[in-house]
Amino acid sequence: MTPSDATHSPPFAVADSTPRPWQKALLWAGVPLCMAGMVQYRLWEHWHPGRFGELVLLSLLAGSIAWPLRRFAGWTWASALALPWCLALVGFAGVLPVACTLLMAMAAIALGGILLPRESAALQAACGLVVLGAMLAWLLPLPLHHRWSYLGVCVVLVALGRATVASTLRGLRRQWNSAITPAPRAAAWAVLALGLASTGCWLPTMQPDDVGYHLRLPWELLEQGRYTMDPETHIWALAPWLGDVIHAFPQLLAGAESRGPVNALWMLLTAAGVWQLCTTLGGDSRSRWLSVALYASLPLTAVLAASMQTETPTAALLVWLVALILRTPEAGRRSLLAGAILVGGLLGLKLAAAATALLLLPWAAWRHRSLLRLLPTLGATVVALAIGTSSYVYAWTLASNPFLPLFNSYFHSPYFAASDFNDPRWHAGFNVLLPWKLTFDTGRYLEAFAGGGGFVLVALLGAWLLALSHRRTAMTAVMLAALVLLPLIPLQYLRYAFPASVVLLALLAATAFRVHPRRAAWLLGGVCLLNFAFQSNGHWMLRTGALKEAVLARGDDAASFRHYTPERVLLATLRRLPTDHGNVLAMDPQQPLVAEMGVRARTLSAYDPSLARAALTAEADLGGGAWEALLRQQHVGAVLTRTGTLSGAQRAGLQRAGAALQDEVGDAQLWLIPVWENAP
């Protein structure tokens, strides 16, 4: 985790005068506020002690495995604790997906080493992943995406960058030990915290956005070798896709979903970035490790590890971008290409991520103004656009709206209504009390429960105020606070603020330790524990025992699917049938969980506005004739329903089409229709 330039004096590592009593008192200012909020919102009523007990039990199990290594092999606690979490990831995610993700990481380090030979391994890996994903993104419509072609890419890159890869592997142990030695207890705590957060990587892919949207691209590449880019059947088909492309890479190599290992890789890169940023801000060894622990303790870290949402990679790229900006100007010459790659990566992940990058660019230009030159800056701009604009170019070309379905009141794409996409659930209002409400009234700002966003924004308010009062960190405090608040202005949705909140942690930890190291250790450690106590409040699946279900199933994904997404069991059954049953329709608009069927997926949800409108028309024919015609027109051979959700017209249509119940899991049903004789 120690970067190659860690030996250089960071720009904020300046000796401070002895802290004054008011500064020590201000450090704890957020604690009584946090206690008051817990009382006001009666958070003990929302706490789930059983789920917290599971984390305690896992910690004890990890410690019992680590103890012999510590006692008899002489390992450090941090190294010994890392082993059981790595083994657990392999056990739950699978040997082949983990191995293929490691192969992708090696290829990324090799590519990053070629482009950025003097940078740290973590930054090389992050930039390498971005460039690799961007190159594949431009090639998505071509039939080039197969196991052997991807394996060939890995072999070529590792061969070209073999010196960098070998040097990285040789230096990892030395860098790891040098990072642990000054603060072994803090290091062990951070490793334990990362392990607990990584439990989200153990879960199979079950969250609604993933099963209804993000899985489509990886499964299309796996089954078709290309991506159809069809906004007619899925309105988000042309949305920024860099994150899904990177998830697809090891999936194609392994022939199986690899979301868990990929997210574990992003978590490690984020932790390394938080470490480096805290170093740049003048933090000592303990503050660096505790900033990593704070990141791991955020409930959304584990929640996002269980999903394919873009905020996980966004946090990694954003924290490294801020670390580059805060470098001394002398280091800026070799930072320009790295910064361009990271900005391009943020653009390719999500429009909101691109907005945060744009907010940072004037600050970066001002900090490094003495080194700015026209031609290198133009070159960096071209690099960023080449990396991040593939989805926007294809969307503009195919759908007449580069941001489809956003801003369609201006672009008027025929695939979406001539209005701006909006989710009315997340308009609770933007005001000065928003950090307070995000912390204690979380359910209004996320599909979560009270405390599910963590307590950093309130409990560590004093550390931010101290950073704001310090001349050398005031601008950083303002910019990072702006990063947190910017995505919440149009839409008050907590997940969008997660990446910037991660970046803020490094500043808070470094500032707290600058004022009073001992008190800071107690404060940050206490906040970590409080965050972990409410980890399960970050998502309903964690709160209802998804982790326990996965552990008891010992890696059997079907057991978890039966409880949370039974459609995935039925689709696996359908995939094993010898006959091609045509397209697959999710008839319940509230359960459009068929993204893994790729080009064959059809839904009546907002994902497919035209088919949803046709379904409303078909409902008027109570005899089912219109539904039969619609099924025929869509070449639907398999239908997913939920017990009790079929309307009379739908049931009549299925009967007229000759549908037969094939399988049933819980309240989910799979109906098969004979292949239409006149189907194309």
C-alpha positions, 0 to 999 in steps of 0.5 A: 500500500505504500506508494513509490513516492511515499519517501518524498515529503508530503505538502501538508507534513509541516510541524504544527504548533502545540494544539490549543485546548479549544482545538482538543475540545472541538475534536469531540464536538460531533460526539454529543451531537451524534448521541443527541441524534441517536436519542431523538431518532431512537436508534436503539429501536432500529439496531439489529443486535443479531446481525452485529453479533454475526460480525463479532463472531466472524471476527473471533473466527478470523482471530482464532485462525490468525492466532497460531500464525502469530504465535508459532510462525511469527506473523504480524497480526495484520498479515495473519488476519488477512489470510482467513479473509482471503481464504473466505473470499475464495471459498464463497466466490469460487477459485476460478473467478478469483484466479481470473480476477487476479489475472485481470489485475496482473494485466492491469498492473502491466498496462499501468506500468507501461503507461505510468512506470514511476507510479505505485502499484495500486495507482498503476492497477487502477489506471490499467483497469480503466484503460483496459475497460475503455479499450474493450468498451469501444469494441462492444458491438464487435464479435470479439468478446470471448474467453480466448481473446480476453486470455490473449489480451492478458498474456500479451499485456503481462508479457509486455509488462513482465518487468513491472509485474515482477518488480511489483510482486517482489516489492509487495512484501517489503512494502507491506511490512514497512507499512505495518511496522510503525503501527501494528495494532492499527494495521491489524484493526484496519485489516479486520475492518476490511475483512468484515466489509469484504463479507459483502463480496461473499454474497451472490448477485441479488440486488434489484438493479444488478439482476434487472440491469447491470448483469445484462452486459456481462451475460450478453458478452458471455453468451453472444460475444458482443453487446447489442446496444438495444435501447428499445428493450432496455432504456439503460442499455447505452448508459455509461458502462465502464464498471460493467465491462470490467465486471465482464472481463473475469466473467468471460475468462471464468465462465461464471459471474465474478462480481465478488472478487472484482469488488474486493479488488476495487476495495483494496485499491480504494484502501490504498488510495485512502492510505496515500491521501492520508499520507499526502495530508501529513497523517502518521502511520496510525491515522493512515490505518484508521482512515482505511478502517473508517472506509471499511466500516461504512455500512455502504462499503459492504452493501456496495461490495454485494452489488455491481453499482458504480460507486465502488470503483468511483470511490477508488478512482476519486480518492486517487484523483484527489491524491494526485491533485494534492501532490507537490507541484514538482510531482505534477509533471508525471501526474498529468497522464494518470489524472487524465486516465482517472478523469476518463474513468470517472466519465465512463462510470457515471455522469454523476462521477464525471461531475465530481471530476469536473468540480475538481479540475479548476482546483487541480489547475490552480494547484499546479498552475506553474506547470500547466502547458497548452499542448500537454493539457490538450493531450490529457483532455483527449486521453480523458475523452477517449477513455470515458466517452464510448457510451455517450458516442454510441448513445448519440449515434444510436439513440440521438441522446448521449445521456439516454434516458437523462435530459430527454426533454432536450434531446427527444430520443424516440426511445424515451418520453420527451421529459427528463428522467426523474425518481420522485422518491429522492426529493426530500429537500437539500438544506443545511440539515441534510448531513444530520438527516442522512445520518439518522433519518436514512430511510428517506434518502436510501433504501436502508434503515436509520444509521445505514449510512454510517455516522461519520458526517456527524461524529467527526464534524469537529475534525472537519471544522479543525481542518477548515480552521487550519490554513494548509487544509482549509481549501481541501476541507472546502473542496471535499465537503463540496464533493460530498454535497454536489451529487445531493443537490439535484437528487438527495440519494445517499449512495451518490455521496458515498465516493466523496465521503470516502475521500473525506475520511483521509482528511478527517483522520489526518486532522484528528491525529494532528490535534491529539493522537491518543484522543483521535485513536479513541474517537476514530475507533469508536466511530468504526465500531458504531458504523459496524454496529449498524452495518446491516441497516445499510440494506434490507438483504443484510438486515434480513440475514443474507450473510448468514444465509450465504455462510450456511449455504457454504457457497451454494448461490441457489440457496440464497437465490431461493430466499431473495431472488427466486427468478435466478433459480428459474432462469438457471433451470431455463438455461439448462433446457435443451430447447431454445424457448425464445425471449423471456418475459418478466410479466410482473413489472415490479420484478424485472429480474431477467437481465442475465438473459441478455438479448432475450430479456423482456420486461413490462417495467420502466426498463422497457417503456414501449413494451410497458405501454403495449401491456397497458393496451393488452390489458383492455382485452379481458379475453386474452387475445391481445396478450396472445398477440403481444407474446407472439409479436415479442417471440416470448417462449418463457414467462416469469410471474409471481403468484397472485400478480397475474391479471385476468387478461394476462392469465387468459393470454397465457392460456390461449398461447398454450403456456404450461407451468414448468417450475416454481420456486417460492412465489416465483413461477416459470411458464413455457410457451410452445415455440411460435410456428411463424416466429422468425 
